[in-house]
């Protein structure tokens, strides 16, 4: 790239950055709930969601392919992640460097990542460069070549990262918690797999995984921004017309099994702080209890400084700087966990207080003010999920993936506001336990003298 090309490239990047910042500023004063989203299913089975917005000449795209960790065989753990990592590392006509340079030159952003249930491809591009951007996007989606040299490079990066994380106590705690909660289910594994399984993955494995699952009838495309329905139709016809539907192989894993007894895992490390996770199996994202659980969790430990756990463990007892709780709701049953770091010597006291607060919320109705505050925050913060075109594209892709309905944007506040104190007590009793839980402690066990 000569100096003139570099100058032009820099100018485009600055313009794109300005437009993104302006989008955020502008959207704060708009009514995000006035979104008009169109849903269509193409003849090849691809579900397309389109939110037209001409405030700025920017287009955001999110493609979800229902191919993730749950679709890979146990002996090839990490296959979904490796396949995703390699998509943008070379196609039949472009090298990894050429893909990177082409997107950088137009100030676009192209991303690929795998998760437990799906793989995401995203593109952010200026309207004037939509054809260039979508041509690159479709090339990565339809024609990955999985270059052997890139496979070897990424394998070494992943293995190095896994080895490095072995020194991180929070990583050790989370890995042990996953294994115990999910058992033989794929959610129990690390997304990256293990050093051993990464080593055995081959180019052919990635090609087969890609061919089996990266199909239009197994995908959702969500687009938000400066694009009319006619323009979108033309782009899809031009760049995705060759993408053909095929039968999708069945997913082999069974749902996670419920735990019926307490499990305590202790990992001895020479640390000054004990890393603690306590929790159990949770619920899936489309479960009707999700909204009552969200309110209950906000009150117990998800509400930051206003939560019961933060007030008791941090503010009143000074046992930890931070304590939090959350439900990881996924396509299948996720997990519920409470986590904190505290001095080794205060681990028992912190756990005593956690158990006390869990017992309280499972035996007594929450206060009127607690319920009102939780509802106010959850409904009020909902708008922030939709204050940029990027968030809008991501949001509706998720809504479609979890079968929540396009009217979810207007129904969510009603779902939250309908939660009663009795609902909070019911879901607390259903999903929390002071008897059957998984406890993981990574600490200097001699100093903790753990009583659990």
Buried (B, 14 or more C-beta within 10 A) or exposed (E): EEEEEEEEBEEBBEEBEEBBEEBEEBBEEBEBEEBEBEBBEBEBBBBBBBBBBEEBBBBBBBBBBBBBBBBBEBEBBBBBBBBBBBBBBBBEEBBBEEBBEBBBBBBBBBEBBBBBBBBBBBBBBBBEBBEBBBBBBBBBBBBBBBBEEBBEBBBEEBBEEBEEBEEEBBBBBBBBBBBBBBBEBBBBBBBBBBBEBBEEBBBEBBBEBBEBBBBBBBBBBBBBBBBEEEBBBEBBEEBBEEBEBBEBEEBEBEEBEEBEEBBEBBBEBEBEBBBBBBBBBBBBBEBEBBBBBBBBBBBBBBBEEBBBBBBBBBEEBEBBEBBBBBBBBBBBBBBBBBBBBBBBBBBBBBBBBBBEBBBBBBEEEBEEEBBEBBBEBBBEEBBEBBBBBBBBBBBBBBBBBBEBEBEBBEBBBEBBEEBEBEBBBBBBEBBBBBEBBBBBBBBBBEBBEBEB
